[in-house]
Amino acid sequence: MRIAVTGSIATDHLMTFPGSFGDQLIAEQLDRVSLSFLVDDLQIRRGGVAANISFGMGCLGLTPILVGAVGSDFADYRSWLERHGVDCASVHVSEVHHTARFLCTTDEQHNQIASFYTGAMAEARLIELQPVADRVDGLDLVLISPNDPDAMLRHTEECRLRGIPFAADCSQQLARMGGEDIRALIDGAAYLFTNDYEKALVEQKTGWSDEEVLSRVSVRVTTLGPKGARIDRKGEPSVNIPPTPELGKVDPTGVGDAFRAGFLSGLSWGLSLERCGQLGNLTATHVLEHVGGQEYRLGKQGFLDRFAASYGADAAAEIEPRLRCLYP
């Protein structure tokens, strides 16, 4: 199954604040907030939604096709991704802009305040998907993840026009985009990915109820943080996926991206939606245990052991012949 992952490619600047953001906010003065947080740590890591997802899929043994825009400073990052199984031949390189930057501060409760500098990502709107499909002899699925908004709309429309199945993952861009654009991004999607907060935001901004959203997408996948995930299809009972126990919580940045990596890998292997959700949960847990969205390693035996402990020996036996982890 040939899966193209479109979206942001960025460098993450991750900081930690030894307190609670909520304690610093005065309810009566939220209309004029002026705050500075003295942070204890700064980690600079490779990131971007599409790059994180592609990295996770590569670590599980797939060859995802990364589609996005970067600056001329991408050379080392490209080498890293290609070394982890990612096809970077369709990445657009800007002649004038740097690769995007994500700046994020996390407090003790794992709440986050972040900013994103677009940089070269604005040129993603110039990318056509048909040349990508021609290069790899066709696409079976295109994930449209957070990116330049015009690029997201363009990729979605091209998928509809060319009959390419697409998965919608608006997530971070929901705050910026209006209801009309969000409706355009998700209507007709084979899969819709959100977390539980984004699920409510989609319904609020589009004016569609939960049932109306389900009538417009084939599968709706909602991540629930420490409660795992839920998968819904119109007219069918929900599939609830319990979480994978973590060894420790370090940083949540990139957890949702890793879930998508595991889920899409399961789809590529032809597994059930339940198995896809389980793969998503375990891959996401690895990110939670590290700082940065691409700092974890997936070893086959360790992955299978944790999968069996969480979801049973039969489930682990089902994924074992398909799993091709990059690390031993």
QUIZI-V903081 format. One line per field, one symbol per residue. ss: DSSP state (2 for helix, 1 for strand, 0 for the rest). phi: phi as a letter, one per 30 degrees, with the letter a starting at -180 (. if undefined). burial: b if it has 16 or more other ideal C-beta (glycine too) atoms within 10 Angstrom, else e. A space follows every 50 residues. Layout:
ss = ???
phi = ???
burial = ???
This chain:
ss = 00111100011111110000222200222222000000001111111022 22222222200000111011022222222222200010000110000001 11111100000111111022222222000222222000001111100022 22222222222200011110222200002222222200001111122222 22222200022222220011111022201111000000111000000000 00002222222222222200002222222222222222000000000012 2222222222202222222200000010
phi = .ccccckdbaccccbbcdaceedcccedbddbdbbbcdccabccbdajed ddddedddddjcbdcdbabbcdddeddeeedddcicdcdcddcdcbcdde bccbcccdcidbbbbbcdhdeddddddcdddddddcijccacdcceaeed dddddddddddcicebccbdgdddddddedddeddcdiddbbcbcddded deddddicdedddddcbdbccbdbidcjabbbbeibddcccddcecdlcc addiddddeddddddddddidddddedddddddddddedbcjdbccbcce ddddddddddbjdddddddedcdbedcd
burial = ebbbbbbbbbbbbbbbbeeebeeeeeeeeeeeeeeeeeeeeebebbbbbb bbbbbbbbbbbbebbbbbbbbeebeebbeebeebbbbbebbbbbeebebb bbbbbbbeeeebeeebebbbbbbbbebebeebbeeeeebebbbbbbbbbe bbbbbbebbeeeebebbbbbbbbbeebeeebbbbbbbebbbbbbbeebbe bbbebbebeeeebbebbebbbbbbbeebbbbbeeeeeebebebbebeeeb bbbbbbbbbbbbbbbbbbbebebebbbbbbbbbbbbbbbbbbbbbbebeb eebbebbbebbeeebbebbeebbebbee
